């Protein structure tokens, strides 16, 4: 008897422009190309895309034991991820003088 979680799938489509902007930000921070990944896990991008029609990219810091009692994130990875996201937001959304 199945007792696991089932949910409707989600695929981000027509995302060439934001993916290219993020690729440039990633290249600037990490010095390499973004690795595309497809997986069967659930991320918040699914909720934004399916429930609110907000296209979303999934990216973050690295760590281990996600959602476990000993979960952690690597602080240097968090700093790099924050820089990449800030560069992406700056390019994608633009900036204004205060």
ZATI-305766 format. One line per 5 residues: number of its first residue (from 1); their letters; for each residue x, y, z of C-alpha. Coordinates in Angstrom, 1 decimal, m for minus. Layout:
% ZATI-305766
NUM) a) X:Y:Z  ... .
***
This chain:
% ZATI-305766
1) xxxxx) 0.0:0.0:0.0  1.4:3.3:m1.1  1.8:5.8:1.8  4.2:8.3:0.2  3.6:11.9:m1.0 .
6) xxxxx) 2.3:12.4:m4.6  2.0:15.7:m6.3  1.3:17.2:m9.7  4.5:17.7:m11.7  5.9:21.1:m12.8 .
11) xxxxx) 8.2:22.1:m15.6  9.4:25.7:m16.1  8.9:26.5:m19.8  9.8:29.6:m21.9  12.4:30.5:m19.4 .
16) xxxxx) 15.3:31.2:m21.7  15.7:34.9:m20.7  15.8:34.5:m16.9  17.9:31.4:m17.2  20.4:33.3:m19.3 .
21) xxxxx) 20.5:36.1:m16.8  21.1:33.7:m14.0  23.8:31.9:m16.0  25.7:35.2:m16.3  25.4:35.9:m12.6 .
26) xxxxx) 26.5:32.3:m11.8  29.4:32.6:m14.2  30.5:35.8:m12.5  30.5:34.3:m9.0  31.5:30.7:m9.6 .
31) xxxxx) 33.5:31.0:m12.8  31.6:28.2:m14.5  28.4:27.2:m16.1  25.2:26.4:m14.2  24.5:22.7:m14.0 .
36) xxxxx) 21.0:21.8:m15.1  19.3:19.2:m12.9  16.0:17.4:m13.3  14.9:15.4:m10.3  11.8:13.9:m8.6 .
41) xxxxx) 12.0:15.9:m5.4  9.6:18.7:m4.5  10.7:22.4:m4.5  8.8:25.6:m3.8  9.1:26.4:m7.5 .
46) xxxxx) 6.3:24.0:m8.1  3.9:25.8:m5.8  4.7:29.2:m7.3  4.4:27.9:m10.8  1.2:25.8:m10.5 .
51) xxxxx) m0.7:27.7:m7.8  0.3:31.3:m8.5  1.5:31.4:m12.1  4.9:32.8:m11.0  7.7:31.2:m12.9 .
56) xxxxx) 10.6:30.3:m10.6  14.1:29.1:m10.7  15.5:26.9:m7.9  19.0:27.6:m6.6  20.7:27.8:m3.3 .
61) xxxxx) 23.7:27.0:m1.0  25.1:23.5:m0.5  25.1:21.5:2.6  24.0:18.1:3.7  21.4:16.1:5.5 .
66) xxxxx) 18.6:18.3:4.2  15.5:18.3:6.4  17.3:16.0:8.9  18.0:16.6:12.5  21.7:17.3:11.6 .
71) xxxxx) 21.0:19.4:8.5  23.5:22.1:7.7  24.5:24.6:5.1  28.1:25.5:4.2  28.6:29.2:5.0 .
76) xxxxx) 31.0:29.9:2.1  28.5:28.3:m0.2  25.8:30.5:1.3  27.9:33.6:0.7  28.5:32.7:m2.9 .
81) xxxxx) 24.8:31.8:m3.5  23.8:35.1:m2.1  26.1:37.0:m4.4  24.9:35.1:m7.5  21.2:35.8:m6.5 .
86) xxxxx) 22.0:39.5:m5.9  23.6:39.8:m9.3  20.7:38.0:m11.0  18.1:40.2:m9.3  20.1:43.3:m10.2 .
91) xxxxx) 20.2:42.3:m13.9  16.7:40.9:m14.1  14.8:43.5:m12.1  17.1:46.5:m12.6  18.2:49.1:m10.0 .
96) xxx) 17.3:52.6:m9.2  19.2:55.3:m7.3  17.8:55.8:m3.8 .
***
